[in-house]
Amino acid sequence: MEVIMTLGETLRKNRRAKNLTLQNVGEAVGLPYQSVQRWETDKAIPNAVQLTVLAKLFGISVDELLSEDFVMGDIKGILPFGSHLTINLPLITVANRTQLLNTFTNYDSVKSLNETFPVTTGIVPVQDNYVVIEIGSDIMEPKLSSGTKVLAEPISQENFPEEHGGVYAVLYNKKFAVRRIVNNDIAEHGKLFLNADNTKYDPIVVEATSIRAMWKVLRVVDAVVF
């Protein structure tokens, strides 16, 4: 009987075959080793850019990492690779952010916004707890202009201290910011430093105790965010 491995098991098998540590892989993709550990235990999945880096690191193709037969372990709500289906996800717009700020209690609160946006699955499957976020200003130009819609995944509170380097939507106090995490000092000093890609805007410092939610931006609706 053929054994079908999860994506996490496939990643772990290839890492060990190359005699690489979790730290080695984390450094290659620009993430802490804990993120790689989450991938290998099927608690999270790498995005398209990360899959490309991983495949190159292991000396194989992305197709060898992902096949139509792979399964995703205990991760719920993921559409199978190769399905190319469309899923309607909650849409956080500039107009409904105030409603979200006033009613947010947990990540399921986004479903009460009553606005959705259709997203077609691609190389990375889409989970049903992802959201689509509308960029509301020129703060992340030139890569993300005002009106651009991006796909984002929720980050659990225990993983807030691990996140850095990418673009994130952060809900804190009564504010909603889409910025790049350049310095995550939550673990040591309880602070998160957020930068705008547009240099005319100053960085902001967020107290960890005020953070109510965080989403990692994965890609523009039809293109990967680098």
MOCOR-V420264 format. One line per field, one symbol per residue. burial: b if it has 9 or more other ideal C-beta (glycine too) atoms within 8 Angstrom, else e. Layout:
burial=???
This chain:
burial=eeeebbbbbbbbbbbeebeeebebbbebbebebbbbbbbbebeebbbbebbbbbbebbeeebeebbeeebebbebeebeebeeeeebebbbbeeebbeebbeebeeeebbeebeeebebebeebbbbeebbbbbbeeebbbeebbeebbbbbbbbeeebbebbbebbbbbbbeeebbbbbbbebbbeeeebbbbbbbbeeeeeeebbbeebebbbbbbbbbeebbe
